[in-house]
Amino acid sequence: DGNTMSKLVIVESPAKAKTIRKYLGSGYEVAASMGHIRDLPQSQLGIDVEKNYEPKYINIKGKEKVIRELKSLAKESDEVFLATDPDREGEAISWHLAKLLGLDPAAHNRVTFGEITKKGVQEGMAAPRAIDMDLFNAQQARRVLDRLVGYKLSPFLWRKVRRGLSAGRVQSVAVRLIVDREKEIEAFQPEEYWNIDAVLCPPGQAKKFTARLAEKAGKKLEVKTKAEANAILADVKGEAFTVAAVSRGKRRRVPAPPFITSTMQQEASRKLGFTATRTMRAAQTLYEGMDIAGHGTMGLITYMRTDSLRVADEAVAAAKEFIAGAYGEAYVCGHKRIYKSKSATAAQDAHEAIRPTVPSLTPDEVEKSISGPEAKLYRLIWSRFIASQMADCEQATVAADIAAGAYTFKASGYTVTFDGFSRLYEESADEKEKKETALPPLSEGDVLKVKSVEGEQKFTQPPARYTEASLIKALEENGIGRPSTYAPIITTIIDRDYVERQQKKLVPTRLGRAIDELMEAEFPNIVDVHFSAQMEQDLDRVESGKADWHKTIDDFYKDFSATLEKAEEDMKDKKIKVPDEETDEVCELCGRKMVIKTGRYGKFLACPGFPECKNTRRLVKDTGGLCPKCGSRVLLRRSKKGRVYYGCEKNPACDFMTWNEPTAEKCPQCGSTLFKKGGRSGLLVCEKEGCGYSRSAAEKKE
């Protein structure tokens, strides 16, 4: 018959469909399911707790048209291949598609692509398999668990705290980490200490270096008070500073391994300022395929949800060939680097680490065709991967002990003898470390010129609040969540107003703390880090076929429902009051101090005298800046989408608005408020029309 169209391949997204269509050639039709097509119902629990936790799946509203189209395409095809993403989520979508289209679940019609390139697609199509029921059951178990926790806990929170709240299994643990950190910070007692630094010069040289006091009479010395510091300064005054010992050594630094999901999210947050969600969106696009001049549509990176550090041999070979050509043989790592994965489960090791699909395709080349977050993220992934196959960075180290009377000062430094991978890529740290530099040439017995010896008062610092990057790191180290869940966890706790972002830091809200306290008292297991990690391991055991999913859920649910009953009993007549945040704004009707409340449309100011005084106002923050157009106050406001901007209080009469943050500084040219431009640049700019003054925020005023 004239029907050549005989094979149907189903993927999640049109972008992925477009890339795959290119590699399959004629005889194939490629269609997109547009993500999930079936799910648990929204309006009810949808899980039969009595009947072995059977989930009740329904077609997702709004998907009728897609479902109709897929059904008719499947009818016309001789063969249907399910080519959704290669992980739990993808396996689940394939299972639902098979159910919906009446495909035999045991038939070999499931194909996966670790990368969407000609090679990746051909390898995938050549190895169809049956749907992996263990993998699907792990996803199903997670979905059922999260649904049971969410739908049973949320109504409890509505009655005990306030309507509309919800609690999630993994989110609650993330909030717990953030609340615990906040408590540590609040309980922290700073302790005073002093650093004593000498600025010295070798004989006959002008090059200065700094040595720090370390020991007295061979014993480690800690200086706690100004009096102690002054006594030491008096002691060393007039003493000769002599080089007592110089030790030289060599050290090698090894490049960081290629990215896995969590490290990619952390590094993109630190280096590019991306949220985890933005990183994953960009990575998805890079994986599914983009148009690159000279290559057409191609997947630029391997699959982006992975916690394996394995890299295919041919990718290593291609990287080394590129490095030799671009930097020279000396820069190629001479041995095979094996990076050890943290996760003990072999289940996830089906994947490679995240790497460019074509190592020789440089970011410069790619940026002729693409820009924006995808281009920035590609550069990061490419650099990190290429660096991981480059030679070590070699350094020569020098450490000097300098004697002054009974005291010993120490100085250390290094010089790079071979830059190796560091020529291309350095990993960022969350906290700024002290930078060592090279020391001038020193030899034992040198008597040094003393430029200055000074004490500096310091205080011990509390632990830092979490950033997105450090929270993801903590979740991963504690075994909470999986590559696919880090980004949604963070979005969820912020959307629910349990945590807010201040600058880049995650801070628990009063609501978040109140809920955490209630959970800690009544549902200690849910917010317990170890319990949550154990749950993840149980799900991994379902995935590797070592545990039955029904039993895994049953073990959890028996405990959980007993806890829930006890909590209902404990809290019978109690309600939790979330303390309102008081402001300095005064209610113009009755003179009380207004408080910040949260309604369905976000935060607003309300009079605490409710119900006798019903005054409310929009929440605007005075920023201390003045409007460059009319001189009124500039207030912090939020757009419909929740983005912060700054606008004139006289709005709508004065239409001044800006994304840039007002500062306390005035423009030296015209006296207007200077605004800080965010992002990497850190510029201070004057927004007064026609002035045009700007300078880097790092420079101090002369």
Secondary structure, DSSP 8 states (H G I E B T S, - for coil): ------EEEEES-HHHHHHHHHHH-TTEEEEE--S--EE--SSS--EETTTTTEE--EE-TT-HHHHHHHHHHHHH-SEEEE---SSHHHHHHHHHHHHHHT--TTSS-B---SS-SHHHHHHHHH--B---HHHHHHHHHHHHHHHHHHHHHHHHHHHHT-TT----HHHHHHHHHHHHHHHHHHH----EEEEEEEEEE-TT----EEEEEEEETTEE----SHHHHHHHHHHHTT--EEEEEEEEEEEEE-----B-HHHHHHHHHHHH---HHHHHHHHHHHHH-EEETTTEEE--BS-S--------HHHHHHHHHHHHHHH-GGGB-SS------S---SGGGGS--B-BSSTT--HHHHTTT--HHHHHHHHHHHHHHHHHTB--EEEEEEEEEEEETTEEEEEEEEEEEE-GGGGT-----SS------------TT-EEEEEEEEEEEEE-------BHHHHHHHHHHTT-S-TTTHHHHHHHHHHTTSEEEETTEEEE-HHHHHHHHHHHHH-TTTT-HHHHHHHHHHHHHHHTTSS-HHHHHHHHHHHHHHHHHHHHHHTTT-------EEEEEE-TTT--EEEEEEETTEEEEE-TTTTT---EEE--EEEEEE-TTT--EEEEEE-TTS-EEEEETTTTTS--EESSEEEEEE-TTT--EEEEE-TTT-EEEE-STTT--EEETTS---
